[in-house]
Structure formats: structure tokens, C-alpha cells
């Protein structure tokens, strides 16, 4: 039995229209979810499953939906190829709202351009929600996208980050060819 809490305003997305999203998670995982819509607490009943990894996947799917991803994007986490990473901006820059807003703006970029470039160059999905950056990506790109976001948090120029992403993408593509 696991418990997880997500923002109350994301409970509706987790449940879905006529309970479709919750039902889909339960059907694909054989795990029962009990959702308290007043507190935002979700009980994950994983007593009937033999694979403990599935329980962690469901927990990550719930966290991803809670951090702003659509259920369709979060369901990628059922695939063994995708992983979930959550970066809390408060760990890097403190709790001051003005600093968090500024860094979120750097990561999103003008009209969402920086976020789109990060997503495209690392085959990732990125959600900026509250004081967190949530990422769904493959294991190859996990350290790359994390480093790129940390570079932006630490004040690196966007052009420097883009060049870093291009270099790392070429390296990963080269490695995948077997060299």
C-alpha cells in the first residue's frame, strides 16, 4: 500500500472524463486506486501484483499527471523505455517566488521556444508546473536534459545550452550506431 499526494486541481485530470483515466491505469496495471478529491491524496493498493516495478510505474504516472502532464503523455511511463524525473527548483534557488518565476521563464523561453527545443533535442516531454520541472524521457537522454535544465537554472546562455544539446545528441546517435 502506497500513498501519494498531488495538487487538488489535478485530481480531475487523474480521474478523467467519466473516470476513464483512473480506470485505464487500474486496467493496465491491476492496481486499485482510491482517490480523496478533497485532500489530493491517492492510495495505491498494490497488494495483488507480483511485479513491484509496476507499482513504481503507477506512482510515477500519478506524479506526472499531478505535475501537469496529460494522461496520454504520462501513460508513456508504462513503457520500460521511459523514465520520470522531477526537479524541484527550490532545491537550486530557494523559495523566493520571484526567483522561481524567473527560472521558470528561462526554461519555458519566449513563447515556449526553449522548452520545445529541449524536448526536441532530447526526445523528452517537459512540464513546468508550480515550483517543479517534470521530465519524461529515455535513459540515454535523462542526464542530458537534466544537465541542460541545470545549466539554465545556473544562468548559462540559451545558445550555450543549445550547443551542448546538439553535441550530446550527436554523441548519443553515434553510440546508437555501435561506434
Backbone as a printed PyTorch tensor [residue, N CA C, xyz], in Angstrom:
tensor([[[  0.8510,  -1.1850,   0.0000],
         [  0.0000,   0.0000,   0.0000],
         [  0.8930,   1.2440,   0.0000]],

        [[  0.6960,   2.0950,  -0.9760],
         [  1.4580,   3.3420,  -1.0710],
         [  0.4830,   4.5220,  -1.0670]],

        [[  0.9880,   5.6530,  -0.6210],
         [  0.1970,   6.8790,  -0.6290],
         [  0.9940,   7.9580,  -1.3460]],

        [[  0.2860,   8.7480,  -2.1270],
         [  0.9200,   9.8480,  -2.8420],
         [ -0.0620,  11.0120,  -2.8630]],

        [[  0.4710,  12.2270,  -2.8150],
         [ -0.3820,  13.4060,  -2.8160],
         [ -0.0590,  14.2420,  -4.0520]],

        [[ -1.1110,  14.6970,  -4.7380],
         [ -0.9450,  15.5740,  -5.8920],
         [ -1.8080,  16.8160,  -5.6710]],

        [[ -1.5430,  17.8990,  -6.4140],
         [ -2.3650,  19.1030,  -6.2630],
         [ -3.8420,  18.8100,  -6.5360]],

        [[ -4.7020,  19.4020,  -5.7250],
         [ -6.1490,  19.1680,  -5.8250],
         [ -6.6780,  19.5220,  -7.2200]],

        [[ -6.1190,  20.5750,  -7.8380],
         [ -6.6080,  20.9730,  -9.1680],
         [ -6.2580,  19.9590, -10.2590]],

        [[ -5.3920,  18.9940,  -9.9720],
         [ -5.0320,  17.9540, -10.9470],
         [ -5.7960,  16.6470, -10.7240]],

        [[ -6.6080,  16.5820,  -9.6690],
         [ -7.3790,  15.3680,  -9.3700],
         [ -8.3440,  15.0470, -10.5130]],

        [[ -8.9960,  16.0690, -11.0510],
         [ -9.9400,  15.8580, -12.1550],
         [ -9.2750,  15.2360, -13.3700]],

        [[ -8.0400,  15.6410, -13.6540],
         [ -7.3000,  15.0760, -14.7870],
         [ -6.9570,  13.6160, -14.4990]],

        [[ -6.5640,  13.3220, -13.2550],
         [ -6.2290,  11.9480, -12.8790],
         [ -7.4450,  11.0340, -12.9960]],

        [[ -8.5920,  11.5290, -12.5840],
         [ -9.8150,  10.7210, -12.6770],
         [-10.2610,  10.6080, -14.1340]],

        [[-10.2330,  11.7310, -14.8460],
         [-10.6110,  11.7290, -16.2580],
         [-12.1120,  11.8350, -16.4460]],

        [[-12.5120,  12.0370, -17.6940],
         [-13.9270,  12.1480, -18.0440],
         [-14.6150,  10.8130, -17.7620]],

        [[-15.6350,  10.8470, -16.9280],
         [-16.3660,   9.6380, -16.5020],
         [-15.4440,   8.5730, -15.8980]],

        [[-14.3290,   9.0120, -15.3020],
         [-13.4170,   8.0770, -14.6390],
         [-12.5460,   7.2660, -15.5710]],

        [[-12.4420,   7.7050, -16.8340],
         [-11.7140,   6.9270, -17.8420],
         [-10.2230,   6.7720, -17.5370]],

        [[ -9.5720,   7.8500, -17.1040],
         [ -8.1250,   7.7970, -16.8640],
         [ -7.8000,   6.8710, -15.7030]],

        [[ -8.5200,   7.0320, -14.6090],
         [ -8.3160,   6.1690, -13.4370],
         [ -8.5470,   4.7050, -13.8180]],

        [[ -9.6110,   4.4800, -14.5580],
         [ -9.9610,   3.1240, -14.9930],
         [ -8.8640,   2.5210, -15.8810]],

        [[ -8.3140,   3.3360, -16.7730],
         [ -7.2460,   2.8710, -17.6690],
         [ -5.9900,   2.4800, -16.8740]],

        [[ -5.6340,   3.2860, -15.8870],
         [ -4.4730,   2.9670, -15.0400],
         [ -4.7160,   1.6540, -14.3070]],

        [[ -5.9100,   1.5140, -13.7280],
         [ -6.2300,   0.2940, -12.9740],
         [ -6.2360,  -0.9330, -13.8890]],

        [[ -6.7750,  -0.7740, -15.0970],
         [ -6.8690,  -1.8980, -16.0290],
         [ -5.4780,  -2.3380, -16.5080]],

        [[ -4.6270,  -1.3670, -16.8470],
         [ -3.3050,  -1.6980, -17.3830],
         [ -2.3400,  -2.2300, -16.3300]],

        [[ -2.6020,  -1.9020, -15.0580],
         [ -1.6490,  -2.2810, -14.0140],
         [ -2.1820,  -3.3120, -13.0260]],

        [[ -3.4970,  -3.4950, -12.9910],
         [ -4.1330,  -4.3680, -11.9950],
         [ -3.9100,  -3.8440, -10.5710]],

        [[ -3.7940,  -2.5230, -10.4570],
         [ -3.6120,  -1.8500,  -9.1700],
         [ -4.8360,  -0.9870,  -8.9120]],

        [[ -5.3710,  -1.0650,  -7.7120],
         [ -6.5700,  -0.3060,  -7.3270],
         [ -6.1510,   1.0590,  -6.7860]],

        [[ -6.7990,   2.1130,  -7.2920],
         [ -6.5390,   3.4720,  -6.8250],
         [ -7.7420,   3.9970,  -6.0570]],

        [[ -7.4880,   4.5550,  -4.8800],
         [ -8.5270,   5.2430,  -4.1080],
         [ -8.1290,   6.7080,  -4.0300]],

        [[ -8.9790,   7.5730,  -4.5570],
         [ -8.6440,   8.9900,  -4.6700],
         [ -9.5150,   9.8100,  -3.7280]],

        [[ -8.8640,  10.6050,  -2.8700],
         [ -9.5610,  11.5430,  -1.9930],
         [ -9.4790,  12.9130,  -2.6630]],

        [[-10.5740,  13.3370,  -3.2830],
         [-10.5530,  14.5720,  -4.0640],
         [-10.5070,  15.8270,  -3.1930]],

        [[-10.7600,  15.7050,  -1.9080],
         [-10.7010,  16.8710,  -1.0240],
         [ -9.2680,  17.1730,  -0.5790]],

        [[ -8.4810,  16.1410,  -0.3230],
         [ -7.1090,  16.3430,   0.1560],
         [ -6.0660,  16.1670,  -0.9460]],

        [[ -6.4310,  15.5140,  -2.0440],
         [ -5.4760,  15.2490,  -3.1090],
         [ -4.6330,  14.0130,  -2.8560]],

        [[ -5.0410,  13.2040,  -1.8880],
         [ -4.2670,  12.0030,  -1.5560],
         [ -4.7890,  10.8000,  -2.3380]],

        [[ -3.8610,  10.0260,  -2.8760],
         [ -4.2080,   8.8300,  -3.6430],
         [ -3.6010,   7.6270,  -2.9480]],

        [[ -4.4280,   6.6260,  -2.7290],
         [ -3.9660,   5.3680,  -2.1350],
         [ -3.7650,   4.3700,  -3.2700]],

        [[ -2.5610,   3.8120,  -3.3350],
         [ -2.2190,   2.8390,  -4.3750],
         [ -2.1880,   1.4650,  -3.7270]],

        [[ -3.1920,   0.6450,  -4.0420],
         [ -3.2890,  -0.6970,  -3.4590],
         [ -2.5990,  -1.6900,  -4.3950]],

        [[ -1.3350,  -1.9820,  -4.0740],
         [ -0.5420,  -2.8700,  -4.9250],
         [ -0.3570,  -4.2550,  -4.3130]],

        [[ -1.2880,  -4.6580,  -3.4580],
         [ -1.1640,  -5.9560,  -2.7830],
         [ -1.4150,  -7.1320,  -3.7200]],

        [[ -2.1180,  -6.9180,  -4.8310],
         [ -2.4610,  -8.0200,  -5.7390],
         [ -1.4740,  -8.2220,  -6.8840]],

        [[ -0.3810,  -7.4630,  -6.9000],
         [  0.5480,  -7.5950,  -8.0240],
         [  1.8510,  -8.2550,  -7.5830]],

        [[  2.4830,  -8.9200,  -8.5280],
         [  3.7370,  -9.6100,  -8.2210],
         [  4.9580,  -8.7940,  -8.6440]],

        [[  4.7650,  -7.8310,  -9.5470],
         [  5.8730,  -7.0210, -10.0510],
         [  5.9290,  -5.6790,  -9.3120]],

        [[  6.8960,  -5.4940,  -8.4000],
         [  6.9700,  -4.2320,  -7.6550],
         [  7.2990,  -3.0350,  -8.5490]],

        [[  7.9230,  -3.2860,  -9.6910],
         [  8.2530,  -2.2130, -10.6190],
         [  6.9880,  -1.5590, -11.1810]],

        [[  5.9380,  -2.3470, -11.3560],
         [  4.6700,  -1.8260, -11.8660],
         [  4.0760,  -0.8030, -10.8960]],

        [[  4.2160,  -1.0720,  -9.6090],
         [  3.7300,  -0.1440,  -8.5920],
         [  4.4690,   1.1940,  -8.6760]],

        [[  5.7700,   1.1340,  -8.9050],
         [  6.5650,   2.3590,  -9.0400],
         [  6.1670,   3.1040, -10.3120]],

        [[  5.8970,   2.3720, -11.3950],
         [  5.4560,   2.9970, -12.6460],
         [  4.1410,   3.7400, -12.4440]],

        [[  3.1870,   3.0920, -11.7530],
         [  1.8870,   3.7320, -11.4980],
         [  2.0850,   4.9820, -10.6490]],

        [[  2.9400,   4.8880,  -9.6440],
         [  3.2260,   6.0550,  -8.8030],
         [  3.8090,   7.1860,  -9.6530]],

        [[  4.7210,   6.8700, -10.5540],
         [  5.3050,   7.8920, -11.4250],
         [  4.2810,   8.4720, -12.3930]],

        [[  3.3590,   7.6460, -12.8870],
         [  2.2960,   8.1370, -13.7680],
         [  1.4160,   9.1310, -13.0140]],

        [[  1.0680,   8.7970, -11.7810],
         [  0.2520,   9.6990, -10.9640],
         [  1.0090,  10.9950, -10.6980]],

        [[  2.2910,  10.8970, -10.3550],
         [  3.1120,  12.1000, -10.1380],
         [  3.1740,  12.9490, -11.4110]],

        [[  3.3420,  12.2940, -12.5620],
         [  3.4350,  13.0190, -13.8320],
         [  2.1380,  13.7740, -14.1230]],

        [[  1.0030,  13.1240, -13.9170],
         [ -0.2850,  13.8030, -14.1130],
         [ -0.4150,  14.9410, -13.1070]],

        [[ -0.0080,  14.7130, -11.8830],
         [ -0.0500,  15.7430, -10.8460],
         [  0.8530,  16.9220, -11.1430]],

        [[  1.8950,  16.7160, -11.9150],
         [  2.8480,  17.7780, -12.2490],
         [  2.5830,  18.3900, -13.6170]],

        [[  1.3880,  18.1450, -14.1990],
         [  0.9690,  18.8790, -15.3840],
         [  0.9350,  18.1240, -16.6930]],

        [[  1.3570,  16.8660, -16.7200],
         [  1.2980,  16.1050, -17.9650],
         [ -0.1210,  15.6230, -18.2400]],

        [[ -0.4530,  15.4910, -19.5140],
         [ -1.7290,  14.8870, -19.8850],
         [ -1.6250,  13.3910, -19.6070]],

        [[ -2.7550,  12.7220, -19.3880],
         [ -2.7050,  11.2710, -19.1750],
         [ -2.0390,  10.5320, -20.3370]],

        [[ -2.2810,  10.9790, -21.5720],
         [ -1.6890,  10.3170, -22.7340],
         [ -0.1640,  10.3440, -22.6640]],

        [[  0.3960,  11.4930, -22.2810],
         [  1.8490,  11.5920, -22.1470],
         [  2.3390,  10.7870, -20.9480]],

        [[  1.6100,  10.8350, -19.8460],
         [  2.0200,  10.1020, -18.6420],
         [  1.9990,   8.5940, -18.8700]],

        [[  1.0900,   8.1200, -19.7130],
         [  0.9920,   6.6750, -19.9720],
         [  2.2340,   6.1230, -20.6800]],

        [[  3.0670,   6.9990, -21.2310],
         [  4.3360,   6.5330, -21.7980],
         [  5.1790,   5.8300, -20.7320]],

        [[  4.9520,   6.1800, -19.4790],
         [  5.7370,   5.5980, -18.3870],
         [  5.4160,   4.1220, -18.1590]],

        [[  4.3380,   3.6170, -18.7540],
         [  4.0830,   2.1730, -18.6950],
         [  5.1500,   1.4180, -19.4940]],

        [[  5.7120,   2.1030, -20.4960],
         [  6.7640,   1.5150, -21.3270],
         [  8.0760,   1.5200, -20.5340]],

        [[  8.7990,   0.4020, -20.5610],
         [ 10.0610,   0.2870, -19.8240],
         [ 11.1370,   1.2290, -20.3420]],

        [[ 10.9360,   1.7660, -21.5270],
         [ 11.9380,   2.6320, -22.1400],
         [ 11.9290,   4.0490, -21.5580]],

        [[ 10.8160,   4.4760, -20.9500],
         [ 10.6820,   5.8500, -20.4800],
         [ 10.7920,   5.9430, -18.9630]],

        [[ 11.3720,   7.0690, -18.5280],
         [ 11.5880,   7.3200, -17.1060],
         [ 11.0580,   8.7010, -16.7520]],

        [[ 10.8090,   8.8910, -15.4600],
         [ 10.2540,  10.1460, -14.9530],
         [ 11.2740,  10.8100, -14.0420]],

        [[ 11.4890,  12.0920, -14.2420],
         [ 12.4110,  12.8640, -13.4160],
         [ 11.6970,  14.1270, -12.9650]],

        [[ 11.8190,  14.4440, -11.6850],
         [ 11.2000,  15.6410, -11.1260],
         [ 12.2940,  16.5130, -10.5280]],

        [[ 12.3980,  17.7410, -11.0070],
         [ 13.3840,  18.6910, -10.4990],
         [ 12.6290,  19.7620,  -9.7270]],

        [[ 12.9680,  19.9200,  -8.4540],
         [ 12.3520,  20.9420,  -7.6110],
         [ 13.2400,  22.1800,  -7.6490]],

        [[ 12.7320,  23.2630,  -8.2000],
         [ 13.5190,  24.4840,  -8.3380],
         [ 13.9490,  25.0430,  -6.9860]],

        [[ 13.1900,  24.7710,  -5.9320],
         [ 13.5400,  25.2820,  -4.6040],
         [ 14.8610,  24.6910,  -4.1080]],

        [[ 15.2150,  23.5160,  -4.5980],
         [ 16.4930,  22.9090,  -4.2090],
         [ 17.6790,  23.6640,  -4.8040]],

        [[ 17.4450,  24.4160,  -5.8620],
         [ 18.5190,  25.1230,  -6.5500],
         [ 18.5720,  26.6080,  -6.2070]],

        [[ 17.4010,  27.2320,  -6.0480],
         [ 17.3870,  28.6990,  -5.9380],
         [ 16.6370,  29.2190,  -4.7200]],

        [[ 16.1850,  28.3540,  -3.8410],
         [ 15.4550,  28.7940,  -2.6610],
         [ 13.9620,  28.9080,  -2.9220]],

        [[ 13.2700,  29.5140,  -1.9710],
         [ 11.8040,  29.5350,  -2.0210],
         [ 11.2160,  30.8590,  -2.4980]],

        [[ 12.0480,  31.8140,  -2.8270],
         [ 11.5600,  33.1250,  -3.2180],
         [ 10.8020,  33.0390,  -4.5460]],

        [[  9.5480,  33.4790,  -4.5300],
         [  8.6760,  33.3760,  -5.7090],
         [  9.2400,  34.0800,  -6.9390]],

        [[  9.8570,  35.2340,  -6.7450],
         [ 10.3740,  35.9770,  -7.9020],
         [ 11.5000,  35.2040,  -8.5900]],

        [[ 12.3460,  34.5240,  -7.8140],
         [ 13.4210,  33.7170,  -8.4050],
         [ 12.8430,  32.5160,  -9.1490]],

        [[ 11.8410,  31.8750,  -8.5580],
         [ 11.2220,  30.7090,  -9.1930],
         [ 10.5550,  31.1160, -10.5060]],

        [[  9.8350,  32.2460, -10.5050],
         [  9.1910,  32.7470, -11.7280],
         [ 10.2230,  33.0350, -12.8220]],

        [[ 11.3410,  33.6500, -12.4300],
         [ 12.3980,  33.9900, -13.3890],
         [ 12.9910,  32.7300, -14.0240]],

        [[ 13.2880,  31.7350, -13.2080],
         [ 13.8870,  30.4980, -13.7210],
         [ 12.8790,  29.7280, -14.5830]],

        [[ 11.6130,  29.7060, -14.1580],
         [ 10.5850,  29.0570, -14.9820],
         [ 10.5210,  29.7290, -16.3510]],

        [[ 10.6230,  31.0440, -16.3720],
         [ 10.6220,  31.7880, -17.6270],
         [ 11.8110,  31.4360, -18.5010]],

        [[ 12.9780,  31.2270, -17.8850],
         [ 14.1750,  30.8340, -18.6520],
         [ 14.0040,  29.4490, -19.2650]],

        [[ 13.3790,  28.5360, -18.5270],
         [ 13.2160,  27.1650, -19.0160],
         [ 12.1280,  27.0880, -20.0870]],

        [[ 11.0550,  27.8410, -19.8990],
         [  9.9780,  27.8510, -20.8980],
         [ 10.4160,  28.6300, -22.1370]],

        [[ 11.0420,  29.7780, -21.9230],
         [ 11.5030,  30.6060, -23.0390],
         [ 10.3800,  31.4310, -23.6320]],

        [[ 10.7520,  32.3110, -24.5340],
         [  9.7630,  33.1650, -25.1840],
         [  8.8430,  32.3050, -26.0400]],

        [[  7.5490,  32.3920, -25.7740],
         [  6.5040,  31.6240, -26.4700],
         [  6.7700,  30.1170, -26.4380]],

        [[  7.4440,  29.6570, -25.3870],
         [  7.6790,  28.2230, -25.2080],
         [  8.8000,  27.6450, -26.0470]],

        [[  9.6010,  28.5060, -26.6540],
         [ 10.6340,  28.0270, -27.5830],
         [ 11.6910,  27.1700, -26.8900]],

        [[ 12.2090,  27.6200, -25.7600],
         [ 13.2760,  26.8760, -25.0820],
         [ 12.7960,  25.4940, -24.6810]],

        [[ 11.6060,  25.4290, -24.1290],
         [ 11.0580,  24.1230, -23.7440],
         [ 10.9170,  23.2120, -24.9610]],

        [[ 10.4230,  23.7560, -26.0680],
         [ 10.2730,  22.9570, -27.2940],
         [ 11.6220,  22.4570, -27.8070]],

        [[ 12.6430,  23.3120, -27.7530],
         [ 13.9810,  22.9020, -28.1950],
         [ 14.5080,  21.7940, -27.2910]],

        [[ 14.3580,  21.9600, -25.9780],
         [ 14.7830,  20.9200, -25.0290],
         [ 14.0850,  19.6010, -25.3360]],

        [[ 12.7720,  19.6710, -25.5590],
         [ 12.0030,  18.4580, -25.8450],
         [ 12.4660,  17.8070, -27.1500]],

        [[ 12.6440,  18.6180, -28.1730],
         [ 13.0170,  18.0940, -29.4860],
         [ 14.4220,  17.4900, -29.4740]],

        [[ 15.3690,  18.1890, -28.8750],
         [ 16.7630,  17.7390, -28.9090],
         [ 17.0190,  16.5170, -28.0260]],

        [[ 16.1370,  16.2750, -27.0590],
         [ 16.3620,  15.1550, -26.1300],
         [ 15.2510,  14.1140, -26.1900]],

        [[ 14.3790,  14.2010, -27.1840],
         [ 13.2540,  13.2640, -27.2900],
         [ 12.5370,  13.1180, -25.9490]],

        [[ 12.2590,  14.2470, -25.3160],
         [ 11.6620,  14.2680, -23.9820],
         [ 10.3430,  15.0140, -24.0000]],

        [[  9.6040,  14.8690, -22.9210],
         [  8.4270,  15.6960, -22.6540],
         [  8.7250,  16.4520, -21.3700]],

        [[  8.4530,  17.7630, -21.3650],
         [  8.7740,  18.5910, -20.2050],
         [  7.5350,  19.3590, -19.7910]],

        [[  7.2760,  19.3670, -18.4810],
         [  6.1660,  20.1300, -17.9220],
         [  6.7060,  21.0310, -16.8170]],

        [[  6.4110,  22.3220, -16.9220],
         [  6.7950,  23.2830, -15.8900],
         [  5.5290,  23.5870, -15.1110]],

        [[  5.5110,  23.1920, -13.8350],
         [  4.2880,  23.3190, -13.0400],
         [  4.6680,  23.6940, -11.6100]],

        [[  4.0980,  24.7970, -11.1300],
         [  4.4110,  25.2290,  -9.7680],
         [  5.8970,  25.5200,  -9.6390]],

        [[  6.5290,  24.8920,  -8.6750],
         [  7.9620,  25.0920,  -8.4430],
         [  8.7840,  23.9050,  -8.9410]],

        [[  8.1960,  23.1110,  -9.8600],
         [  8.8920,  21.9150, -10.3330],
         [  8.9910,  21.8700, -11.8580]],

        [[  9.9870,  21.1260, -12.3120],
         [ 10.1410,  20.7950, -13.7190],
         [ 10.0270,  19.2800, -13.7870]],

        [[  9.0400,  18.7700, -14.5120],
         [  8.8470,  17.3250, -14.6460],
         [  9.2670,  16.9110, -16.0520]],

        [[  9.9540,  15.7660, -16.1230],
         [ 10.5040,  15.3080, -17.3960],
         [ 10.1740,  13.8350, -17.6010]],

        [[  9.7070,  13.5010, -18.7960],
         [  9.5420,  12.1050, -19.2110],
         [ 10.4940,  11.9110, -20.3840]],

        [[ 11.4450,  10.9910, -20.2220],
         [ 12.4570,  10.7910, -21.2550],
         [ 13.0440,   9.3900, -21.1810]],

        [[ 13.8940,   9.0750, -22.1490],
         [ 14.5770,   7.7800, -22.1510],
         [ 15.8260,   7.8620, -21.2810]],

        [[ 16.3650,   6.7100, -20.9200],
         [ 17.5330,   6.6630, -20.0410],
         [ 18.7520,   7.3320, -20.6840]],

        [[ 18.8780,   7.2590, -22.0170],
         [ 20.0200,   7.8820, -22.6950],
         [ 20.0130,   9.4000, -22.5300]],

        [[ 18.8290,   9.9840, -22.5960],
         [ 18.7310,  11.4390, -22.5490],
         [ 18.4890,  12.0000, -21.1450]],

        [[ 18.2660,  11.1430, -20.1550],
         [ 17.9940,  11.6170, -18.7930],
         [ 19.1000,  12.5550, -18.2830]],

        [[ 20.3830,  12.1540, -18.2930],
         [ 21.4100,  13.0710, -17.7760],
         [ 21.5880,  14.3120, -18.6510]],

        [[ 21.3170,  14.1840, -19.9430],
         [ 21.4920,  15.3110, -20.8650],
         [ 20.4610,  16.3940, -20.5800]],

        [[ 19.1950,  16.0140, -20.5040],
         [ 18.1380,  17.0040, -20.2710],
         [ 18.2610,  17.5930, -18.8660]],

        [[ 18.6690,  16.7830, -17.8980],
         [ 18.8530,  17.2900, -16.5250],
         [ 19.9770,  18.3230, -16.4930]],

        [[ 21.0870,  18.0180, -17.1420],
         [ 22.2080,  18.9590, -17.1860],
         [ 21.8160,  20.2400, -17.9100]],

        [[ 21.0880,  20.1290, -19.0160],
         [ 20.6600,  21.3130, -19.7680],
         [ 19.7770,  22.2100, -18.9030]],

        [[ 18.8590,  21.6190, -18.1640],
         [ 17.9830,  22.4110, -17.2900],
         [ 18.7930,  23.0280, -16.1590]],

        [[ 19.7340,  22.2760, -15.5980],
         [ 20.5930,  22.8310, -14.5450],
         [ 21.4400,  23.9850, -15.0820]],

        [[ 21.8890,  23.8800, -16.3260],
         [ 22.6430,  24.9750, -16.9440],
         [ 21.7780,  26.2320, -17.0210]],

        [[ 20.5140,  26.0760, -17.4260],
         [ 19.6050,  27.2250, -17.4960],
         [ 19.3410,  27.7930, -16.1070]],

        [[ 19.1620,  26.9190, -15.1210],
         [ 18.9300,  27.3680, -13.7430],
         [ 20.1270,  28.1740, -13.2490]],

        [[ 21.3320,  27.7130, -13.5910],
         [ 22.5550,  28.3640, -13.1160],
         [ 22.9540,  29.5830, -13.9380]],

        [[ 22.1500,  29.9390, -14.9500],
         [ 22.3670,  31.1810, -15.6730],
         [ 23.1310,  31.0840, -16.9710]],

        [[ 23.3790,  29.8870, -17.4700],
         [ 24.0620,  29.7470, -18.7650],
         [ 23.2130,  30.3780, -19.8650]],

        [[ 23.8790,  30.8930, -20.8770],
         [ 23.1520,  31.4740, -22.0030],
         [ 22.4150,  30.3670, -22.7500]],

        [[ 21.2840,  30.7290, -23.3230],
         [ 20.4850,  29.7450, -24.0530],
         [ 21.2750,  29.1410, -25.2100]],

        [[ 22.0410,  29.9570, -25.9100],
         [ 22.8440,  29.4620, -27.0240],
         [ 23.8500,  28.4060, -26.5810]],

        [[ 24.4370,  28.6100, -25.4140],
         [ 25.3840,  27.6340, -24.8640],
         [ 24.6800,  26.3150, -24.5870]],

        [[ 23.4820,  26.3960, -24.0440],
         [ 22.7040,  25.1880, -23.7410],
         [ 22.3250,  24.4690, -25.0350]],

        [[ 21.9160,  25.2220, -26.0620],
         [ 21.5410,  24.6070, -27.3330],
         [ 22.7350,  23.8860, -27.9670]],

        [[ 23.9180,  24.5100, -27.9030],
         [ 25.1270,  23.8660, -28.4480],
         [ 25.4520,  22.5950, -27.6760]],

        [[ 25.2960,  22.6390, -26.3510],
         [ 25.5200,  21.4460, -25.5220],
         [ 24.5640,  20.3280, -25.9560]],

        [[ 23.2940,  20.6820, -26.1610],
         [ 22.2980,  19.6860, -26.5720],
         [ 22.6360,  19.0870, -27.9370]],

        [[ 23.0590,  19.9310, -28.8750],
         [ 23.4250,  19.4260, -30.2020],
         [ 24.5920,  18.4460, -30.1070]],

        [[ 25.6080,  18.8120, -29.3180],
         [ 26.7810,  17.9490, -29.1720],
         [ 26.4040,  16.6050, -28.5570]],

        [[ 25.5970,  16.6400, -27.4910],
         [ 25.2030,  15.4080, -26.8020],
         [ 24.3010,  14.5450, -27.6770]],

        [[ 23.4320,  15.1920, -28.4430],
         [ 22.5490,  14.4250, -29.3280],
         [ 23.3700,  13.6710, -30.3770]],

        [[ 24.3640,  14.3440, -30.9450],
         [ 25.2400,  13.6820, -31.9180],
         [ 25.9790,  12.5130, -31.2730]],

        [[ 26.4760,  12.7060, -30.0520],
         [ 27.1870,  11.6340, -29.3440],
         [ 26.2840,  10.4190, -29.1370]],

        [[ 25.0550,  10.6650, -28.7030],
         [ 24.1200,   9.5640, -28.4330],
         [ 23.7480,   8.8500, -29.7280]],

        [[ 23.5000,   9.6100, -30.7960],
         [ 23.1790,   8.9910, -32.0880],
         [ 24.3590,   8.1690, -32.6000]],

        [[ 25.5750,   8.6650, -32.3950],
         [ 26.7820,   7.9560, -32.8120],
         [ 26.9320,   6.6470, -32.0330]],

        [[ 26.6730,   6.6970, -30.7220],
         [ 26.7580,   5.4950, -29.8840],
         [ 25.7020,   4.4660, -30.2810]],

        [[ 24.5260,   4.9420, -30.6690],
         [ 23.4560,   4.0110, -31.0330],
         [ 23.7690,   3.2680, -32.3360]],

        [[ 24.6650,   3.8350, -33.1330],
         [ 25.0890,   3.1620, -34.3610],
         [ 26.1210,   2.0690, -34.0800]],

        [[ 26.6220,   2.0360, -32.8480],
         [ 27.5430,   0.9740, -32.4540],
         [ 29.0050,   1.3590, -32.4990]],

        [[ 29.2950,   2.6610, -32.5380],
         [ 30.6930,   3.1050, -32.5680],
         [ 31.1660,   3.5200, -31.2050]]])
